[in-house]
Amino acid sequence: MVETIKKPKLIEFPKIGSSPLGYISVAEIAAVGFNINRVFWTYYTPEEIIRGRHAHYELEQILIAASGKLVVGTECFDSDPETFELSSPNVGLYIPPYCWHDMQFSHSSVLLSLSSIEYRESDYIRDYQQFKKMKSDYGKK
């Protein structure tokens, strides 16, 4: 089992440019904190659908609302559940390993994920009861 638990945190990426020309933001390793081995985006998700509902053993990721708004709920082993609202494309939410998370999308929102490892089904904790037991066992250390 994991020895130290990291916590979710907001990361503000540089916002370069000006209105009316527009902006660019850059996610470099110094800000991200890990090598990016996978990038994916999720879109056309109906507002009533909750996505995510899992944790990872190893994967670290940063979630960015590239467009629209995302509400992300998190629960980690050694902290209370938190809710984060992402609505600016230059702000990301770091999700560490062993952090249960779910996401609700606004209409036409696009979620961009920067991930530390490639997709591996064995890295997912998809059963919430299993996660709660792992959390309880961690608390007994």
C-alpha positions as semicolon CSV with decimal commas, in nm:
position;residue;x (nm);y (nm);z (nm)
1;M;0,000;0,000;0,000
2;V;0,102;0,361;-0,047
3;E;0,325;0,518;0,219
4;T;0,254;0,888;0,166
5;I;-0,066;1,036;0,033
6;K;-0,064;1,347;-0,182
7;K;-0,368;1,572;-0,189
8;P;-0,565;1,728;-0,473
9;K;-0,465;2,086;-0,547
10;L;-0,536;2,356;-0,800
11;I;-0,252;2,451;-1,035
12;E;-0,260;2,780;-1,221
13;F;-0,081;2,767;-1,554
14;P;0,066;3,081;-1,711
15;K;-0,186;3,285;-1,908
16;I;0,009;3,451;-2,188
17;G;-0,149;3,707;-2,420
18;S;-0,411;3,975;-2,397
19;S;-0,761;4,058;-2,498
20;P;-0,870;4,088;-2,783
21;L;-0,590;3,873;-2,931
22;G;-0,651;3,575;-2,701
23;Y;-0,439;3,365;-2,470
24;I;-0,217;3,060;-2,458
25;S;-0,137;2,849;-2,152
26;V;0,148;2,602;-2,132
27;A;0,176;2,287;-1,917
28;E;0,547;2,222;-1,870
29;I;0,690;1,955;-1,641
30;A;0,795;2,212;-1,379
31;A;0,429;2,304;-1,325
32;V;0,282;1,958;-1,382
33;G;0,525;1,769;-1,157
34;F;0,533;1,445;-1,360
35;N;0,611;1,327;-1,711
36;I;0,299;1,330;-1,927
37;N;0,255;0,989;-2,093
38;R;-0,110;1,018;-2,196
39;V;-0,341;1,302;-2,290
40;F;-0,713;1,256;-2,341
41;W;-1,021;1,473;-2,355
42;T;-1,386;1,402;-2,281
43;Y;-1,669;1,596;-2,441
44;Y;-2,041;1,587;-2,530
45;T;-2,111;1,450;-2,183
46;P;-2,472;1,522;-2,081
47;E;-2,505;1,741;-1,770
48;E;-2,696;1,471;-1,579
49;I;-2,414;1,215;-1,620
50;I;-2,150;1,177;-1,348
51;R;-1,818;1,055;-1,491
52;G;-1,512;0,920;-1,316
53;R;-1,622;0,737;-1,000
54;H;-1,285;0,571;-0,953
55;A;-0,935;0,610;-0,810
56;H;-0,596;0,492;-0,930
57;Y;-0,314;0,300;-0,767
58;E;-0,036;0,476;-0,957
59;L;-0,168;0,732;-1,207
60;E;-0,137;1,103;-1,137
61;Q;-0,333;1,342;-1,352
62;I;-0,428;1,702;-1,400
63;L;-0,783;1,779;-1,505
64;I;-0,848;2,100;-1,699
65;A;-1,179;2,244;-1,813
66;A;-1,061;2,337;-2,163
67;S;-1,412;2,468;-2,225
68;G;-1,717;2,511;-2,004
69;K;-1,733;2,415;-1,638
70;L;-1,652;2,097;-1,447
71;V;-1,740;2,017;-1,088
72;V;-1,497;1,760;-0,948
73;G;-1,554;1,577;-0,621
74;T;-1,253;1,417;-0,452
75;E;-1,197;1,187;-0,156
76;C;-0,851;1,085;-0,041
77;F;-0,733;0,850;0,231
78;D;-0,631;1,115;0,484
79;S;-0,855;1,413;0,407
80;D;-1,220;1,507;0,400
81;P;-1,407;1,503;0,069
82;E;-1,362;1,821;-0,133
83;T;-1,538;1,978;-0,430
84;F;-1,356;2,183;-0,691
85;E;-1,508;2,392;-0,969
86;L;-1,300;2,424;-1,284
87;S;-1,411;2,695;-1,525
88;S;-1,090;2,857;-1,648
89;P;-0,873;2,686;-1,912
90;N;-0,554;2,802;-1,739
91;V;-0,635;2,625;-1,409
92;G;-0,596;2,252;-1,357
93;L;-0,676;2,018;-1,070
94;Y;-0,404;1,774;-0,966
95;I;-0,548;1,431;-0,879
96;P;-0,298;1,208;-0,696
97;P;-0,302;0,828;-0,669
98;Y;-0,551;0,682;-0,420
99;C;-0,793;0,972;-0,470
100;W;-1,153;0,882;-0,555
101;H;-1,296;1,137;-0,795
102;D;-1,609;1,209;-0,993
103;M;-1,685;1,478;-1,246
104;Q;-2,000;1,656;-1,358
105;F;-1,993;1,851;-1,683
106;S;-2,176;2,167;-1,787
107;H;-2,331;2,182;-2,132
108;S;-2,061;2,172;-2,404
109;S;-1,772;2,142;-2,158
110;V;-1,447;1,972;-2,257
111;L;-1,231;1,794;-1,998
112;L;-0,861;1,769;-2,081
113;S;-0,655;1,519;-1,878
114;L;-0,276;1,512;-1,855
115;S;-0,184;1,168;-1,719
116;S;0,139;1,025;-1,583
117;I;0,100;0,675;-1,728
118;E;-0,066;0,514;-2,027
119;Y;-0,405;0,347;-1,985
120;R;-0,385;0,032;-1,776
121;E;-0,711;-0,125;-1,651
122;S;-0,529;-0,285;-1,357
123;D;-0,447;0,065;-1,223
124;Y;-0,816;0,146;-1,161
125;I;-1,000;0,112;-0,830
126;R;-1,359;0,110;-0,956
127;D;-1,540;-0,036;-0,654
128;Y;-1,620;0,236;-0,399
129;Q;-1,659;-0,017;-0,116
130;Q;-1,310;-0,152;-0,191
131;F;-1,178;0,207;-0,185
132;K;-1,350;0,273;0,151
133;K;-1,193;-0,044;0,297
134;M;-0,850;0,060;0,172
135;K;-0,907;0,405;0,326
136;S;-1,010;0,248;0,656
137;D;-0,707;0,017;0,658
138;Y;-0,480;0,315;0,584
139;G;-0,630;0,501;0,882
140;K;-0,537;0,212;1,114
141;K;-0,164;0,252;1,041
